[in-house]
Amino acid sequence: MKRRRGTFDENVKIANIPGDGVGKEVVPAAVRVLHTIADIHGGLKFEFTEFPWSCDYYLKYGQMMPEDGLKQLQDFDGIFLGAVGNLNLVPDHVSLWGLLIKIRREFQQVINIRPAKRLKGIASPLTNPKDFDLIVVRENSEGEYSEVGGRIYQGEDQISIQNAVFSRKGTERAMRYAFELASKRKAKVTSATKSNGIVHSMPFWDEVFQDVAKSYPHIETDSQHIDALAAFFVTNPSRFDVIVASNLFGDILTDIGAAIMGSIGVAPAANINVNGKYPSMFEPVHGSAPDIVGKGIANPIGQIWTAKMMLDHFGEQELGSHLLEVIEQVTKSGIITPDVGGSATTSEVTDQIISHLKK
């Protein structure tokens, strides 16, 4: 089954998984925003089906999702996910691999994209952030997060081996996605590497990057070692446009990207299936934040910006761009949550975004 993309004149069917902690607070907020956008659009309608899969579900049933969970999800147009994990209830490796990563892997969501930009009205911790606007394309299916490896022996002789796996297909796929994205932006791609220290996989990564770049002569290219690149994210993020990175490097860079925006609570993400066989999944970068659950102060912007990325994926870039503009109108007006220096509640920020959308 091919996922529908483009201008819709019928219901868009979305699997809604609020998950854990503040996910149950910010997902409903973002759903309200999406319904508002659909009403304004006129020909677009979202049909959400909610699934209660979470750590609470695990405590009750001994698994993060039912055995046929993936079958239940496979015919949806997209998956809208909140936050997964509650270390006080379930070990992280159980909760993540039982739900989030299971969906990513089984639904072949081989690309993870995470933007970072300076949002008006939200102070960056950087002294001189300028107006950075970058996006990280992260290979999402292999690399350092492969399951290849194991343990042998016991006691002081115990050995743990974790193998990083880089296929030409997976590496080139991520790079081509990055170049195509850059062609619609500022026409620059930076590769995150570490070929001066990792002697097999990273020289291979560099070679594939050079080969792919030949097909895009109009795109400026750059290659940076991950340690220097992480430093440049702090000292001069405005120099970057699109960064392509391996699974681990991309994960680290995008948390830095969230930090320089002012809070991980505003950072969005998308897990993209590129072959059309399964739905893509859209989730914010932040976790379940159990320390603020129930206080009504969780930042909904990460989830709402994630909704913007879902609109883009469905071919509604104009609506997506308008939503991000409205988010910035609200942040610029000072209606922001405590994590970014404000005093507004989750519902107050959401209400303001909806009010501005209706103007």
N, C-alpha and C positions, 0 to 999 in steps of 0.2 A: 504493500500500500504506500502510495506517495503522499507525503505531507503536503497539505494545501498551503500555498503561498501566494501572495498577491492581494488584490482588492477583493474583500469578501462581501457577499450579498446574502449570507446565511450565517447560522450559528458557528462560532469557533469553539470547539469542544476542548476544554482545559481540565486536566487532572490537577486538583488543588490539594497539596500536602503541607499543611501548616507546620507539622513536625513538633519540635520541642520549644519550651521556654517562650521567649519573645516572638518566636515564629507565629505563635497562636494569636499574637497581638498585631503584628505588622502585616501579615498576609491578608487578614480581613480588611485592613486599611487600604492596601493596594488593590484589592478586589473592588472596593467602592470606587476607587479612582478609575479603574478599567471600565466599570459599568457606566460611569459618567462620560468617559470618552466615547463609548459605544453609542450612548444616547445622543451625543453631539454629532457624531458621524452620521447616524441615521441608518446606514445600510450594514453596519457592523454590530454583531451581537455575540457576547460571550456566554457560554454555558459551562458553568463550573460544577464539577463533581468532586466532593471533598472525601479524602481518605485519612483516617485517624492514625496512620502509621507513625510511630514515635517510640521513645524510650518507655513511656507509659504502656504502650501497646506491647512492647517486649516483656515487661514485667507480668503482664496478664497472659500472654500467649507463648512466650519463650522465643520469639522471633520478631524482627523489626517490621516485616511485612509477611503476609500469608504466602504459602507455597506458590500460588497462582498469581501473585502480585504483579509480576511483569506482564502476564497475559491480560490482566485487568487494565493495565496502562497502555498497551501497545497501539490501540486504535485511536487514542486521543491525538489532537493536533499539537499539543504541547503540554509540558508539565511545569507547574508553578509551585516551587518548593520554598519553604521557610527556612528554619534552622534545624539541624540534626545534631543531637548529642546532649547528654546530661551525665557528666562524669560521676555525679553522686548516686546515680541509679544504674548506669550501664557503662562498662569500659568503652572508651572511644573506638578502639579497633573493632569492637562488636557492633556498635551503633552505626559507624560510618560504612564499614564493609557490608553490613546487613541491609543498608538502604541506599544511601547516597552513591557510594562507589559501585554497588551492585547495579543500580540503574545506569550509571555512566558507562560501565563496561558492557553490560548485556545489550544496551540500546545503541552501542557503537557511537557514543558521543565523544568523538575523537579530538575535537577542538574545544578548548575553553578560552573564552575571551573576557577580558576585564578592563574596562576603561578607568582612567583617573584624570580628573581635570580640577582646576581651581574653581570652586563654586562661589559665586558672589554671596557675600554676607557670612561666609564661614571662614574663620581664620585658620590659615595653615600654620603649623609649628615652625615652618621655615622662615628665616628672616627676610629673604627676598625670593619668594616662589615664582614671581612673574605670572604669566597666564599659561601655565602648562596645560596641555590637552593631549594625552597619550593613550594608547591602548596596547595591552599585552596579549599576544596570541600564544597560548600555551598548548603544547602537545599534551593530549589528555588521556592517552591510552596505554603508554608504555614507559620508556625511559627509566628513570630511577625508581618509579613506583611499580615496577614489574613484580610479579609474585614468584619469580624464579630465585631459588636459593634454599637455604635450610640450615639446620644446626646438627653438629656431630660432636661426640664425646661428652664428657661430664666434668664437673668441678673446674679446677684450674686449667684443664686441657680443653674445655669446651670452646668450640669455634662456631661463629655465626657468619654465614655467607649470604650476601644480598647482591644479586646480579642486576645491573642496569642493562636494559634491552633497547636497542635503537635499530629499527628496521628502516630501510630506504623508503619504503612506501609511507610509513607513518611520519617520518621526518620530512620528506618532500611535501606531503599533504599539508602539514602545518605551515610550511614555508610558503607554499603557493597561496594558501588562504591569507597569509600575512601580506603578500605582495598584491593580491587582488584588493584587499582592504585598503592598503596604502594608496592604490591608484585612485581611490575615491576620496582620499584625504589629502595629506601634504606631500605625498610621493616620496616617503623615506622609510626604509626598513632597517632596523638595527638587530643584529643577531647576538644573542647571549651565549657565550662559549666559555670554555676553560681548557683550551687545547694546550696550554703551557703546563698543565698539571695532571690532566686526565688523558692518558696517552692513546687510548683506542677510540672511545665513543666520541670525544669532542673533535679530534681531527676529522673523523668521519662526518660529523655535523657540519664542520666548516666546508668540507668538500661539497656536500650536498647544497649548502647555501650558495656557494659560488656557482654551481651548475644551474640552480634555479634562477639566480639573478640574471643569467644570460638571456633568459626569456623575457625579461622586463628591463630593457635598456633605459627606459625613461624614469626608472625608480632609482633614487640615490640609495646607496647601501653603506652600512657601517657594521663592524664586528667588534664587540667589546667583551673582555673577560668579565665574568659575573661579579667578581669582587669590585672591580673598578666601576662596573655598570651600576651596582647597588649604591656605590658612593655618589655617582652622578645623579641618581634619582633624588638624592638629598641636596646636592650642591647646585645642580642645574637641570631640573626635570624638563624645562621648556625646550631643550634641545632635541627632544625625542618626538617621534610621531607614532610609528608602529614598531613594537619590539616582538620578535619571535624567540621563544625560549622552550627548553625542555620542560618536562613535567615538574621536576623539583625547582629548577631555576625560575620558572614562571610563577610557581606558587609563592616563592619568597619575594620576588619582585612585586607581585600584586599586593601583598600585605604592606610592603613599603609604600606602594602607590596609595593605598587606603590611608596610611598614616600621614602622608604629606598632604592629603586632602583635609585632614583635621580629625577624622574619626573613621574607624572601620565600619561604623553604622551607616555611612552614606555610600558604601562601595557595592556596585552591582556585579553580576557575572552571568554568563550563559554557557551552557554545555551543548555544543552543536553536533547533531548528526548530519553528515554531509551527503549521505547516499539516499535519503528519503525513505528508508525502510522503517524507521522508528521515530518517535517524537523527540524533539530537543527538550532540554530542561533548563529552567531559568531560576536562579537562586542568588540571594545576596551573599556577600563575602563573610559577613559577620556570623558569629555563633549564636547559641541559645541564650546567652547572658543571664544565667539563673539569678544573679545578684540583684537584678532590677525587675524580675518578673512580677507582674501584678501591680507595679507602681504607676503604670500608665505613662511612662516617660521614654519608652523605647523609640529610637529614631526610625521612622517609617521610610526615610528617603532611600536607603539602600534597596528596600523591597520595591518601592515605587519606580526607582530608576531601572531596576531589573524588569519591571513591567514595560518600561520604554524599550528595552532591548528585545523583549518578546514582540512588541509591535513592529520593530524594525525587521525582525526575522520573518514576520508574516507579510512583509512587503509594504507595511504602513509607515514608511520612514517619515512622512510629513507629520503624521500624528505623533510619532515618537519624538521628533525634534521639537514639536510644540510642547509636549509634556515636559521635556527637559528645560525648555525656556521658562515654563510656569514654575517648575521646582526652584529655579534660580530667582524668579521674581519673589517667591515666598521667602527664601533664605535671605535675600537682599533686604527684605522688609523687617528682618529680625525675628521672624516667627520660626524659632529653631529650638531643638530639644537640649537638655542639660549637657549631653556629651560633647556638644559643639559650642558650649558657652551660653546657651539660652535658658529659658524657663518654661517653654511651651510643652504641652503634653503631646502624646502620639496623635490623639484625636484632633487637637487644635491645629497641628501642622497639616494633617490630612484634610481637615475642613477648609483650611486656607487654600490648599492646592485645588480642591474641588471648586471652591468659589471663584478662583482665578480662571479655571478652565471654562466656567460658565459665562464669563464676561464676553 
